[in-house]
């Protein structure tokens, strides 16, 4: 597998293993949220987004390159009027804590950081939605991202 694929797989595994609140569905494949049962919340989708790359070596031969890749994590919780915002905030914290515990993504990344968090601000009620952007910087040999 490529380094970028290893990073994506690691993120999915780390997020899928969250136990409080227990993530019931973690995938890299989009799904219609209106088809989730009550027992499938919280649910999370991890998808690769934008990437920038640059050379760290100049000249001929094998080149070491750097990549900065963003992953968009979409999360969904279900609650009542009195706790939907709390549930969204709990999910953000639950994801951010383990993601930033191993910033190397099991040795595949140079750094990992959460760069943004947003909520649906009630537009999906009674479902609450969050979207986080997680940025990973990594190094690879030209032609083998």
DSSP file (Angstrom, degrees, kcal/mol; ACC not computed):
  #  RESIDUE AA STRUCTURE BP1 BP2  ACC     N-H-->O    O-->H-N    N-H-->O    O-->H-N    TCO  KAPPA ALPHA  PHI   PSI    X-CA   Y-CA   Z-CA
    1    1 A X              0   0    0      0, 0.0     2,-0.1     0, 0.0     3,-0.0   0.000 360.0 360.0 360.0 155.9    0.0    0.0    0.0
    2    2 A X     >  -     0   0    0      1,-0.1     4,-2.4   143,-0.1     5,-0.2  -0.384 360.0-111.9 -78.1 161.8    1.0    3.6   -0.5
    3    3 A X  H  > S+     0   0    0    141,-0.6     4,-2.4     1,-0.2     5,-0.2   0.915 119.0  52.3 -60.3 -43.6    1.9    5.8    2.4
    4    4 A X  H  > S+     0   0    0    141,-2.4     4,-2.1     1,-0.2    -1,-0.2   0.876 110.2  48.2 -63.7 -35.7   -1.2    8.0    1.9
    5    5 A X  H  > S+     0   0    0      2,-0.2     4,-2.6   140,-0.2    -1,-0.2   0.889 109.7  52.7 -69.4 -38.9   -3.4    4.8    1.9
    6    6 A X  H  X S+     0   0    0     -4,-2.4     4,-2.3     2,-0.2    -2,-0.2   0.897 109.8  49.0 -61.1 -40.4   -1.7    3.6    5.1
    7    7 A X  H  X S+     0   0    0     -4,-2.4     4,-2.5     2,-0.2    -2,-0.2   0.930 111.7  48.3 -65.1 -45.7   -2.4    7.0    6.7
    8    8 A X  H  X S+     0   0    0     -4,-2.1     4,-2.1     1,-0.2    -2,-0.2   0.910 112.6  48.6 -61.6 -42.8   -6.1    6.9    5.6
    9    9 A X  H  X S+     0   0    0     -4,-2.6     4,-2.4     2,-0.2    -1,-0.2   0.895 110.4  51.5 -64.8 -40.1   -6.4    3.3    6.9
   10   10 A X  H  X S+     0   0    0     -4,-2.3     4,-3.0     2,-0.2     5,-0.2   0.927 108.6  50.7 -62.8 -45.2   -4.9    4.3   10.2
   11   11 A X  H  X S+     0   0    0     -4,-2.5     4,-2.6     1,-0.2     5,-0.3   0.930 111.1  48.7 -58.1 -45.4   -7.2    7.2   10.7
   12   12 A X  H  X S+     0   0    0     -4,-2.1     4,-2.8     2,-0.2    -1,-0.2   0.917 113.1  47.5 -61.7 -43.3  -10.2    5.0   10.0
   13   13 A X  H  X S+     0   0    0     -4,-2.4     4,-1.4     2,-0.2    -2,-0.2   0.936 112.8  47.9 -63.3 -47.5   -9.0    2.3   12.5
   14   14 A X  H  < S+     0   0    0     -4,-3.0     3,-0.3     1,-0.2    -2,-0.2   0.925 117.0  42.6 -60.5 -45.7   -8.2    4.9   15.2
   15   15 A X  H >< S+     0   0    0     -4,-2.6     3,-1.5    -5,-0.2     8,-0.2   0.899 111.3  55.0 -68.9 -40.3  -11.6    6.5   14.8
   16   16 A X  H 3< S+     0   0    0     -4,-2.8    -1,-0.2    -5,-0.3    -2,-0.2   0.744 104.1  56.7 -64.4 -22.9  -13.5    3.2   14.5
   17   17 A X  T 3< S+     0   0    0     -4,-1.4    -1,-0.3    -3,-0.3    -2,-0.2   0.388  74.5 125.4 -90.5   3.1  -12.0    2.1   17.9
   18   18 A X    < > -     0   0    0     -3,-1.5     5,-1.9     1,-0.1     3,-0.2  -0.438  36.7-175.6 -64.6 131.9  -13.3    5.0   19.9
   19   19 A X  B > 5 +A   22   0A   0      3,-0.2     3,-0.8     1,-0.2     2,-0.3   0.572  56.4  78.8-109.3 -11.3  -15.3    3.7   22.8
   20   20 A X  T 3 5S+     0   0    0      1,-0.7    -1,-0.2    74,-0.1     2,-0.1  -0.804 118.2  11.5-142.8 101.1  -16.7    6.8   24.4
   21   21 A X  T 3 5S-     0   0    0     -2,-0.3    -1,-0.7    -3,-0.2     2,-0.3   0.549 111.8-127.1 -73.0 143.8  -19.0    7.5   22.7
   22   22 A X  B < 5 -A   19   0A   0     -3,-0.8     2,-0.5    -2,-0.1    -3,-0.2  -0.415  16.9-130.4 -63.7 120.2  -18.7    4.1   21.0
   23   23 A X      < -     0   0    0     -5,-1.9    20,-0.2    -2,-0.3     3,-0.2  -0.618  24.0-174.0 -73.0 121.0  -18.5    4.7   17.2
   24   24 A X  S    S+     0   0    0     18,-2.2     2,-0.4    -2,-0.5    19,-0.2   0.772  70.7  26.0 -90.3 -29.2  -21.1    2.3   15.8
   25   25 A X  E     +b   43   0B   0     17,-1.4    19,-3.0    15,-0.2     2,-0.4  -0.965  63.3 169.2-140.1 120.2  -20.3    2.8   12.1
   26   26 A X  E     +b   44   0B   0     -2,-0.4     2,-0.3    17,-0.2    19,-0.2  -0.991  19.0 144.4-132.1 124.3  -16.9    3.9   10.7
   27   27 A X  E     -b   45   0B   0     17,-2.1    19,-2.4    -2,-0.4     4,-0.1  -0.948  52.0-137.8-151.4 165.0  -16.3    3.8    7.0
   28   28 A X  S    S+     0   0    0     -2,-0.3     2,-0.5    17,-0.2    20,-0.1   0.343  84.7  89.2-104.7   0.8  -14.5    5.5    4.1
   29   29 A X  S    S-     0   0    0     18,-0.1    18,-0.0     1,-0.0    -2,-0.0  -0.863  83.2-118.0-101.7 126.4  -17.6    4.9    1.9
   30   30 A X        -     0   0    0     -2,-0.5     2,-0.3    15,-0.1    -2,-0.1  -0.221  34.8-175.7 -58.5 152.0  -20.3    7.6    1.8
   31   31 A X        -     0   0    0     -4,-0.1     2,-0.5     5,-0.0     5,-0.1  -0.986  33.9-100.5-146.3 152.8  -23.8    6.5    3.0
   32   32 A X    >   -     0   0    0     -2,-0.3     3,-1.7     1,-0.2     4,-0.2  -0.655  26.9-151.6 -76.0 121.1  -27.2    8.1    3.2
   33   33 A X  G >  S+     0   0    0     -2,-0.5     3,-1.4     1,-0.3    -1,-0.2   0.776  91.5  66.5 -67.1 -24.5  -27.7    9.2    6.8
   34   34 A X  G 3  S+     0   0    0      1,-0.3    -1,-0.3    -3,-0.0    -2,-0.1   0.599  96.3  57.6 -72.9  -7.5  -31.5    8.9    6.5
   35   35 A X  G <  S+     0   0    0     -3,-1.7    -1,-0.3     2,-0.1     2,-0.2   0.415  81.8 109.0 -99.4   0.7  -31.0    5.1    6.2
   36   36 A X    <   -     0   0    0     -3,-1.4     2,-0.1    -4,-0.2     5,-0.0  -0.548  64.7-134.4 -76.4 140.4  -29.1    4.7    9.5
   37   37 A X    >   -     0   0    0     -2,-0.2     3,-1.9     1,-0.1     4,-0.2  -0.474  29.3-102.5 -84.6 166.0  -31.0    2.9   12.3
   38   38 A X  G >  S+     0   0    0      1,-0.3     3,-1.1     2,-0.2    40,-0.1   0.829 122.4  58.6 -55.1 -33.7  -30.9    4.3   15.8
   39   39 A X  G 3  S+     0   0    0      1,-0.2    -1,-0.3   -15,-0.0    -3,-0.0   0.558  93.7  66.6 -76.8  -7.7  -28.3    1.7   16.7
   40   40 A X  G <  S+     0   0    0     -3,-1.9     2,-0.4   -16,-0.0   -15,-0.2   0.341  79.9 137.5 -97.0   6.9  -25.9    2.9   14.1
   41   41 A X    <   +     0   0    0     -3,-1.1    36,-0.2    -4,-0.2     2,-0.1  -0.819  48.4  45.4-100.8 143.3  -25.2    6.3   15.8
   42   42 A X  S    S+     0   0    0     34,-0.8   -18,-2.2    -2,-0.4   -17,-1.4   0.541  80.9 175.0 -73.4 147.3  -22.7    7.8   16.1
   43   43 A X  E     -bC  25  76B   0     33,-2.0    33,-2.6   -19,-0.2     2,-0.4  -0.937  10.1-165.3-124.0 145.9  -21.5    7.1   12.6
   44   44 A X  E     -bC  26  75B   0    -19,-3.0   -17,-2.1    -2,-0.4     2,-0.4  -0.992  10.7-161.8-137.9 138.9  -18.4    8.5   10.9
   45   45 A X  E     -bC  27  74B   0     29,-2.9    29,-2.6    -2,-0.4     2,-0.5  -0.985   8.4-163.2-117.2 129.4  -17.1    8.8    7.3
   46   46 A X  E     + C   0  73B   0    -19,-2.4     2,-0.4    -2,-0.4    27,-0.2  -0.963  17.4 173.1-112.0 120.8  -13.4    9.4    6.7
   47   47 A X  E     - C   0  72B   0     25,-2.3    25,-2.8    -2,-0.5     2,-0.2  -0.983  34.0-116.5-133.5 142.6  -12.5   10.6    3.2
   48   48 A X  E     + C   0  71B   0     -2,-0.4    23,-0.2    23,-0.2     3,-0.1  -0.520  40.8 169.5 -69.9 137.2   -9.4   11.8    1.5
   49   49 A X  E     -     0   0B   0     21,-3.0    -1,-0.1     1,-0.4    22,-0.1   0.182  42.5  -5.8-119.4-122.5   -9.6   15.4    0.4
   50   50 A X  E     -     0   0B   0     19,-0.1    20,-3.2    -2,-0.0    -1,-0.4  -0.395  55.0-171.4 -82.6 154.9   -7.0   17.8   -0.9
   51   51 A X  E     - C   0  69B   0     18,-0.2     2,-0.4    -2,-0.1    18,-0.2  -0.995   8.9-165.4-145.3 139.7   -3.3   17.2   -1.1
   52   52 A X  E     - C   0  68B   0     16,-2.3    16,-2.9    -2,-0.3     2,-0.3  -0.932  12.6-167.7-119.1 150.1   -0.3   19.4   -1.9
   53   53 A X  E     + C   0  67B   0     -2,-0.4     2,-0.3    14,-0.2    14,-0.2  -0.971   9.1 173.4-137.0 149.6    3.1   18.0   -2.8
   54   54 A X  E     - C   0  66B   0     12,-2.2    12,-3.1    -2,-0.3     2,-0.3  -0.990  33.0-105.6-152.5 157.0    6.6   19.4   -3.1
   55   55 A X  E     - C   0  65B   0     -2,-0.3    10,-0.2    10,-0.2     3,-0.1  -0.593  17.9-172.8 -81.2 140.3   10.2   18.2   -3.6
   56   56 A X  S    S+     0   0    0      8,-2.8     2,-0.4    -2,-0.3     9,-0.2   0.481  77.9  46.8-105.5  -8.0   12.6   18.2   -0.7
   57   57 A X  S    S-     0   0    0      7,-0.9     2,-0.3     2,-0.1    -1,-0.1  -0.977  71.4-153.7-129.1 145.1   15.5   17.2   -3.0
   58   58 A X        +     0   0    0     -2,-0.4     2,-0.2    -3,-0.1     6,-0.0  -0.840  51.3  46.9-113.8 155.8   16.5   18.7   -6.4
   59   59 A X  S    S-     0   0    0     -2,-0.3     2,-0.1     2,-0.0    -2,-0.1  -0.605  88.5 -39.5 112.0-173.2   18.4   16.9   -9.2
   60   60 A X  S    S+     0   0    0     -2,-0.2     2,-0.1     3,-0.0    -2,-0.0  -0.331  93.5  37.4 -88.0 170.3   18.2   13.6  -11.0
   61   61 A X  S    S-     0   0    0     -2,-0.1     2,-0.1     2,-0.1    -2,-0.0  -0.389 106.7  -6.3  88.1-166.8   17.5   10.2   -9.5
   62   62 A X        -     0   0    0     -2,-0.1     2,-0.4    79,-0.0    81,-0.1  -0.405  69.4-155.2 -65.2 134.1   15.1    9.3   -6.7
   63   63 A X        -     0   0    0     -2,-0.1    79,-3.2    79,-0.1     2,-0.5  -0.921  11.7-135.3-115.0 136.7   13.6   12.3   -5.1
   64   64 A X  E     - D   0 141B   0     -2,-0.4    -8,-2.8    77,-0.2    -7,-0.9  -0.780  30.9-169.9 -85.2 131.1   12.2   12.6   -1.6
   65   65 A X  E     -CD  55 140B   0     75,-3.5    75,-2.3    -2,-0.5     2,-0.4  -0.850  15.6-139.6-120.9 157.3    8.9   14.4   -1.7
   66   66 A X  E     -CD  54 139B   0    -12,-3.1   -12,-2.2    -2,-0.3     2,-0.4  -0.942  15.7-166.5-114.1 139.3    6.6   15.9    1.0
   67   67 A X  E     -CD  53 138B   0     71,-2.7    71,-2.7    -2,-0.4     2,-0.5  -0.969  10.5-163.4-123.2 142.3    2.9   15.6    0.9
   68   68 A X  E     -CD  52 137B   0    -16,-2.9   -16,-2.3    -2,-0.4     2,-0.4  -0.971  21.3-177.5-122.7 113.9    0.3   17.5    2.9
   69   69 A X  E     -CD  51 136B   0     67,-2.9    67,-2.9    -2,-0.5     2,-0.4  -0.908  16.6-147.5-120.6 138.3   -3.0   15.8    2.8
   70   70 A X  E     - D   0 135B   0    -20,-3.2   -21,-3.0    -2,-0.4     2,-0.4  -0.859   8.0-162.8-103.5 137.1   -6.3   16.7    4.3
   71   71 A X  E     -CD  48 134B   0     63,-2.8    63,-2.9    -2,-0.4     2,-0.6  -0.969  11.0-145.1-115.5 134.2   -8.9   14.1    5.4
   72   72 A X  E     -CD  47 133B   0    -25,-2.8   -25,-2.3    -2,-0.4     2,-0.6  -0.888  11.3-163.7-101.4 123.7  -12.5   15.2    6.0
   73   73 A X  E     -CD  46 132B   0     59,-3.1    59,-2.7    -2,-0.6     2,-0.5  -0.933   3.5-168.4-109.5 115.0  -14.2   13.4    8.8
   74   74 A X  E     -CD  45 131B   0    -29,-2.6   -29,-2.9    -2,-0.6     2,-0.3  -0.904   9.7-174.0-103.8 127.5  -18.0   13.6    8.8
   75   75 A X  E     -CD  44 130B   0     55,-2.2    55,-2.5    -2,-0.5     2,-0.4  -0.921   9.6-161.8-126.1 150.4  -19.7   12.5   11.9
   76   76 A X  E     +CD  43 129B   0    -33,-2.6   -33,-2.0    -2,-0.3   -34,-0.8  -0.995   9.1 176.2-135.6 132.0  -23.3   12.0   12.8
   77   77 A X  E     - D   0 128B   0     51,-2.6    51,-3.0    -2,-0.4     2,-0.4  -0.845  18.1-142.0-125.1 163.9  -25.0   11.7   16.2
   78   78 A X  E     + D   0 127B   0     -2,-0.3     2,-0.3    49,-0.2    49,-0.2  -0.996  35.9 130.9-131.2 136.1  -28.6   11.5   17.2
   79   79 A X        -     0   0    0     47,-1.7    47,-0.2    -2,-0.4     2,-0.2  -0.893  48.5 -81.4-160.9-171.5  -30.2   13.1   20.2
   80   80 A X    >>  -     0   0    0     -2,-0.3     3,-1.4    45,-0.1     4,-1.3  -0.482  51.8 -92.0-100.3 174.1  -33.0   15.2   21.6
   81   81 A X  T 34 S+     0   0    0      1,-0.3     4,-0.3     2,-0.2     3,-0.1   0.829 122.7  54.6 -55.6 -34.3  -33.4   19.0   21.6
   82   82 A X  T 34 S+     0   0    0      1,-0.2    -1,-0.3     2,-0.1     4,-0.1   0.648 121.0  23.6 -79.5 -14.1  -31.8   19.2   25.0
   83   83 A X  T <> S+     0   0    0     -3,-1.4     4,-2.5     2,-0.1     5,-0.2   0.390  83.7 102.6-134.8   7.3  -28.5   17.4   24.1
   84   84 A X  H  X S+     0   0    0     -4,-1.3     4,-2.0     1,-0.2     5,-0.1   0.896  88.9  47.0 -64.7 -40.2  -27.8   17.5   20.4
   85   85 A X  H  > S+     0   0    0     -4,-0.3     4,-2.4     2,-0.2    -1,-0.2   0.894 112.1  51.3 -68.0 -38.3  -25.1   20.2   20.7
   86   86 A X  H  > S+     0   0    0      1,-0.2     4,-2.6     2,-0.2    -2,-0.2   0.916 109.1  50.8 -62.1 -43.3  -23.5   18.3   23.6
   87   87 A X  H  X S+     0   0    0     -4,-2.5     4,-2.0     2,-0.2    -2,-0.2   0.886 109.8  50.0 -64.2 -38.8  -23.4   15.1   21.6
   88   88 A X  H  X S+     0   0    0     -4,-2.0     4,-2.2     2,-0.2    -1,-0.2   0.940 112.4  47.4 -62.5 -46.3  -21.8   16.9   18.6
   89   89 A X  H  X S+     0   0    0     -4,-2.4     4,-2.2     1,-0.2    -2,-0.2   0.886 110.1  52.4 -63.6 -39.1  -19.2   18.4   21.0
   90   90 A X  H  X S+     0   0    0     -4,-2.6     4,-2.6     1,-0.2    -1,-0.2   0.894 109.2  50.3 -62.4 -39.8  -18.5   15.0   22.6
   91   91 A X  H  X S+     0   0    0     -4,-2.0     4,-2.0     2,-0.2     5,-0.2   0.911 108.7  51.4 -66.7 -42.0  -18.0   13.4   19.2
   92   92 A X  H  X S+     0   0    0     -4,-2.2     4,-2.7     2,-0.2    -2,-0.2   0.943 114.2  43.7 -58.7 -48.0  -15.5   16.2   18.2
   93   93 A X  H  X S+     0   0    0     -4,-2.2     4,-2.3     1,-0.2    -2,-0.2   0.908 111.0  54.8 -64.0 -42.4  -13.5   15.6   21.4
   94   94 A X  H  X S+     0   0    0     -4,-2.6     4,-0.8    -5,-0.2    -1,-0.2   0.839 114.5  40.5 -62.4 -33.5  -13.7   11.9   21.1
   95   95 A X  H  X S+     0   0    0     -4,-2.0     4,-1.7    -5,-0.1    -2,-0.2   0.917 114.2  51.0 -79.4 -46.4  -12.2   12.0   17.6
   96   96 A X  H  X S+     0   0    0     -4,-2.7     4,-2.1    -5,-0.2    -2,-0.2   0.880 103.2  59.4 -62.1 -40.2   -9.6   14.7   18.2
   97   97 A X  H  < S+     0   0    0     -4,-2.3     4,-0.4     1,-0.2    -1,-0.2   0.947 112.4  33.9 -60.3 -55.4   -8.1   13.0   21.3
   98   98 A X  H >X S+     0   0    0     -4,-0.8     4,-1.0     1,-0.2     3,-0.6   0.844 114.7  59.0 -72.0 -29.5   -6.9    9.7   19.8
   99   99 A X  H 3< S+     0   0    0     -4,-1.7     3,-0.2     1,-0.2    -1,-0.2   0.894 111.1  41.6 -63.5 -38.2   -6.1   11.2   16.4
  100  100 A X  T 3< S+     0   0    0     -4,-2.1     3,-0.4    -5,-0.2    -1,-0.2   0.457  97.9  77.8 -90.0  -0.1   -3.6   13.5   18.1
  101  101 A X  T <4 S+     0   0    0     -3,-0.6     2,-0.6    -4,-0.4    -1,-0.2   0.911 106.9  28.3 -72.2 -42.9   -2.2   10.8   20.4
  102  102 A X    ><  +     0   0    0     -4,-1.0     3,-1.5    -3,-0.2    -1,-0.3  -0.827  69.5 175.3-118.4  90.5   -0.1    9.3   17.6
  103  103 A X  T 3  S+     0   0    0     -2,-0.6    -1,-0.1    -3,-0.4    -2,-0.1   0.601  75.7  64.7 -72.6  -9.6    0.7   12.1   15.2
  104  104 A X  T 3>>S-     0   0    0      6,-0.1     5,-3.1    -3,-0.1     4,-1.3   0.483 100.0-131.4 -90.5  -2.5    2.9    9.8   13.1
  105  105 A X  T X45S-     0   0    0     -3,-1.5     3,-0.8     1,-0.2   -95,-0.1   0.944  78.7 -42.2  50.2  53.7    0.0    7.5   12.1
  106  106 A X  T 345S-     0   0    0      1,-0.2    -1,-0.2     2,-0.1    -3,-0.0   0.850 117.1 -48.3  60.9  39.1    2.0    4.4   13.1
  107  107 A X  T 345S+     0   0    0      2,-0.2    -1,-0.2     1,-0.0    -2,-0.2   0.489 121.2 101.4  86.4   4.0    5.2    5.8   11.5
  108  108 A X  T <<5S+     0   0    0     -4,-1.3    31,-0.4    -3,-0.8     2,-0.3   0.656  75.5  51.1 -93.7 -17.5    3.6    6.8    8.2
  109  109 A X      < -     0   0    0     -5,-3.1    29,-0.3    29,-0.1    -2,-0.2  -0.841  61.0-147.9-121.8 155.9    3.3   10.6    8.8
  110  110 A X  S    S-     0   0    0     27,-3.8     2,-0.3     1,-0.3    28,-0.2   0.764  87.0  -5.1 -86.1 -31.2    5.6   13.3   10.0
  111  111 A X  E     -E  137   0B   0     26,-1.4    26,-2.3    -7,-0.1     2,-0.4  -0.984  56.6-162.4-161.0 152.6    2.7   15.2   11.7
  112  112 A X  E     +E  136   0B   0     -2,-0.3     2,-0.3    24,-0.2    24,-0.2  -0.996  18.1 165.0-139.4 135.8   -1.0   15.1   12.2
  113  113 A X  E     -E  135   0B   0     22,-2.2    22,-3.1    -2,-0.4     2,-0.6  -0.994  39.1-121.3-151.0 146.9   -3.3   17.9   13.3
  114  114 A X  E     +E  134   0B   0     -2,-0.3    20,-0.2    20,-0.2     3,-0.1  -0.790  31.4 178.0 -82.2 121.0   -6.9   18.8   13.4
  115  115 A X  E     +     0   0B   0     18,-2.8     2,-0.3    -2,-0.6    19,-0.2   0.631  58.9  10.7-105.1 -16.1   -7.2   22.1   11.5
  116  116 A X  E     -E  133   0B   0     17,-1.2    17,-2.2     2,-0.0     2,-0.4  -0.982  50.7-167.8-160.0 152.3  -10.9   22.7   11.5
  117  117 A X  E     +E  132   0B   0     -2,-0.3     2,-0.3    15,-0.2    15,-0.2  -0.995  15.2 172.4-138.6 133.5  -14.2   21.6   13.2
  118  118 A X  E     -E  131   0B   0     13,-2.2    13,-2.4    -2,-0.4     2,-0.3  -0.949  15.2-150.9-136.1 157.6  -17.7   22.6   12.0
  119  119 A X  E     -E  130   0B   0     -2,-0.3    11,-0.2    11,-0.2   -34,-0.0  -0.818  29.7-116.6-121.8 168.1  -21.2   21.6   13.0
  120  120 A X    >   -     0   0    0      9,-2.0     3,-1.7    -2,-0.3    10,-0.1   0.525  42.0-135.2 -79.1  -5.8  -24.4   21.5   11.0
  121  121 A X  T 3   -     0   0    0      8,-0.3     7,-0.1     1,-0.3     9,-0.1   0.795  68.0 -52.3  54.4  33.0  -25.8   24.1   13.4
  122  122 A X  T >  S+     0   0    0      7,-0.2     3,-1.2     5,-0.1    -1,-0.3   0.434 105.9 122.4  91.3  -0.9  -29.1   22.2   13.7
  123  123 A X  T <  S+     0   0    0     -3,-1.7    -2,-0.1     1,-0.2     5,-0.1   0.712  79.0  44.3 -70.6 -18.4  -29.9   21.9   10.0
  124  124 A X  T >  S-     0   0    0      3,-0.3     3,-2.2     5,-0.1    -1,-0.2   0.365  95.1-174.2-103.4   3.9  -30.0   18.0   10.2
  125  125 A X  T <   +     0   0    0     -3,-1.2     3,-0.1     1,-0.4   -47,-0.1  -0.078  68.1  32.2 -46.8 134.5  -32.1   17.8   13.4
  126  126 A X  T 3  S+     0   0    0    -47,-0.2   -47,-1.7   -49,-0.1    -1,-0.4  -0.967 124.3  59.4 -86.8   8.0  -32.8   15.3   15.0
  127  127 A X  E <  S-D   78   0B   0     -3,-2.2     2,-0.5   -49,-0.2    -3,-0.3  -0.769  76.5-148.0 -92.3 143.9  -29.4   14.2   13.7
  128  128 A X  E     -D   77   0B   0    -51,-3.0   -51,-2.6    -2,-0.4     2,-0.4  -0.949  14.3-159.9-111.3 133.4  -26.4   16.3   14.6
  129  129 A X  E     -D   76   0B   0     -2,-0.5    -9,-2.0   -53,-0.2     2,-0.3  -0.880  10.4-176.1-116.9 145.7  -23.5   16.6   12.1
  130  130 A X  E     -DE  75 119B   0    -55,-2.5   -55,-2.2    -2,-0.4     2,-0.4  -0.944   7.6-162.0-129.7 155.9  -19.9   17.5   12.5
  131  131 A X  E     -DE  74 118B   0    -13,-2.4   -13,-2.2    -2,-0.3     2,-0.4  -0.963  10.5-177.1-139.9 124.3  -17.1   17.9    9.9
  132  132 A X  E     -DE  73 117B   0    -59,-2.7   -59,-3.1    -2,-0.4     2,-0.6  -0.926  17.1-146.4-119.2 143.1  -13.5   17.9   10.9
  133  133 A X  E     -DE  72 116B   0    -17,-2.2   -18,-2.8    -2,-0.4   -17,-1.2  -0.956  14.7-168.1-109.0 122.9  -10.5   18.4    8.7
  134  134 A X  E     -DE  71 114B   0    -63,-2.9   -63,-2.8    -2,-0.6     2,-0.5  -0.949   6.7-155.8-112.0 123.8   -7.4   16.5    9.7
  135  135 A X  E     -DE  70 113B   0    -22,-3.1   -22,-2.2    -2,-0.5     2,-0.4  -0.868   9.4-172.6-106.2 129.1   -4.1   17.4    8.0
  136  136 A X  E     -DE  69 112B   0    -67,-2.9   -67,-2.9    -2,-0.5     2,-0.5  -0.971   9.1-157.2-121.1 134.7   -1.3   14.9    7.8
  137  137 A X  E     +DE  68 111B   0    -26,-2.3   -27,-3.8    -2,-0.4   -26,-1.4  -0.926  24.3 165.6-108.1 134.7    2.2   15.7    6.5
  138  138 A X  E     -D   67   0B   0    -71,-2.7   -71,-2.7    -2,-0.5     2,-0.4  -0.917  28.6-131.6-145.2 169.6    4.3   12.8    5.2
  139  139 A X  E     +D   66   0B   0    -31,-0.4     2,-0.3    -2,-0.3   -73,-0.2  -0.942  29.1 159.8-125.6 144.4    7.4   12.0    3.2
  140  140 A X  E     -D   65   0B   0    -75,-2.3   -75,-3.5    -2,-0.4     2,-0.4  -0.976  42.0 -94.8-156.3 165.6    7.7    9.5    0.3
  141  141 A X  E >   -D   64   0B   0      3,-0.3     3,-2.1    -2,-0.3   -77,-0.2  -0.714  58.9 -88.0 -86.7 137.4    9.9    8.7   -2.7
  142  142 A X  T 3  S+     0   0    0    -79,-3.2    -1,-0.1    -2,-0.4   -79,-0.1  -0.103 115.2  22.0 -46.1 131.7    8.9   10.2   -6.0
  143  143 A X  T 3  S+     0   0    0     -3,-0.1    -1,-0.3   -81,-0.1    -2,-0.0   0.427 110.5  78.0  89.1   0.0    6.4    7.9   -7.8
  144  144 A X    <         0   0    0     -3,-2.1  -141,-0.6     1,-0.1    -3,-0.3  -0.257 360.0 360.0-135.0  50.6    5.3    6.1   -4.6
  145  145 A X              0   0    0   -143,-0.1  -141,-2.4    -5,-0.1  -140,-0.2   0.537 360.0 360.0 -66.7 360.0    2.9    8.3   -2.7
